[in-house]
């Protein structure tokens, strides 16, 4: 049976805004509800202290994120599909970053061309004429 991870964060009044990081919580096995939920980083929360997130919002808990790969290496066999999904998501992110880098390079090349054209045009307009008020001077 696969173990799922929930994305949660403390509700506002229970902690300060800086501590409202998004934690990962392995879904407890079985039908009983535990008194306290333990996050991957070891923090424990009671009823009413967490909100369930349907997407990533705010800062993630770095310790929770760093421990997920450890959990997928055999401590909890059911977490392996999460690691596979994470690998595929990371591949998509890497592809997107390569695409963005290529677009930035194109923009940079266009910018260089515009600057060169501007310099050529400025020289043509100035035409070697006197800069202090001469006809056709650049001001």
N, C-alpha and C positions, 0 to 999 in steps of 0.2 A: 504494500500500500504506500503510495507516494505521500510524502509530507509536504504540505504547502507552506508558503511564507506569507504573512500578512504585513502590510505596510501601515504603521500606526504612528501617532505622535501624541504627546501629553496635551490634554485640554488646557486652555489658557489659564484659568485661575489656579491650577495645581502647581504650576512651575512658572518661573520667569520666562520672558519671550526668548532669551538666548538659549534656554534649555529645551525649547520646543522643536527639537530635531526629529526627523522621521526615522523611526526604528523598524527593524525587521523582527517579527515574532514567528517562530515555528508554530503552526497550528497544532494544539495539543491533540494527542491521539485519544480515542475513546469518546464516549458520550458525556462524561462528567465535565463540568466546568470547574477549572481550577480557581482557587481563591485569588491567586495573583498570577499574572502572566509574566514570564521571563523573556526578555528580548535577547537577541544574539549577543549583545554586548554584556549581558548579565544584569541589566537594570530590571527591577520588578515593579509592576504596577497593579493596583487593585481595581475593583469595579468603579466605573465612572471617571477614572483617571486618564483614559486613552480615547482618542477618536480614530476610527478606521478610515484610512485614506483610499480613495479609488484611483489615485494617480500620485505621482511624486510631486510634492509641494514642499517648499522650504528647504532648509539644509538637511542633508542626510546624516545619520550617525556614522561617523567614519569607522568606529570600532565594529558596528554591526556589519558594515560593508566588507571590512577586512576579514571577518570571521566566516562569511558565507562560503568562500572557497574551501576553508578548512572543514566545514560541515559536509561539503560535497565529496570529500576524499575518503569517506567511509565511516565517519562517526554516525551519520544518518543516511542509510542507503537511499531512502526515498527522495533525498534532495538532489540526486544526480540530474533529473530532468530540468531542474531549475538552472543548474550550471550549463547544460546544453543550450537552454533557451537564452541564457546570458551570453554565451559565446556567439550565438546567431545575432543577437541584438548588438553586440560589440562589433561584429563584422559589418552590420548595416551602418553603424556610427562611423567606422573607419572609412567606408565607401563614401559616405556623405562628406566627411572631412576632406578626402581627396578631391571630391567634386568642388567643394568650396575653395580649396587651395588653387585649383585650376582656374576658377572664376576670378579669384583675386589676382592671379598672375595676368589674366586677360585685362582686367581693369588697370593694373599697373602699367601694362604695355600701352594701353590707350591713353593713359594719363601722360606717359612719357611723350607719346606722339603729339598730344595737344600742347604740351609745354614747348616742344621743339617748334611746332607750327606757330605758336604765339611769339616765340623769340624771333623767328624768321620774319613774321609780319611786323613786329616792333621795329626791327632793323629796316625793313622796307619803308615803313611810315616815317621813321626818323631820317632816313636817307642821308645821313651825314650832315644834316642841317644843324644849325645852331640850336642848342637846347633852351636858351633863355628867350623864348618868345618868337623865334623864327617861324616862318610859315611851314606847316606840316610837322612841327616838333611835337614830341610826346611830353605831355604835362602830367 
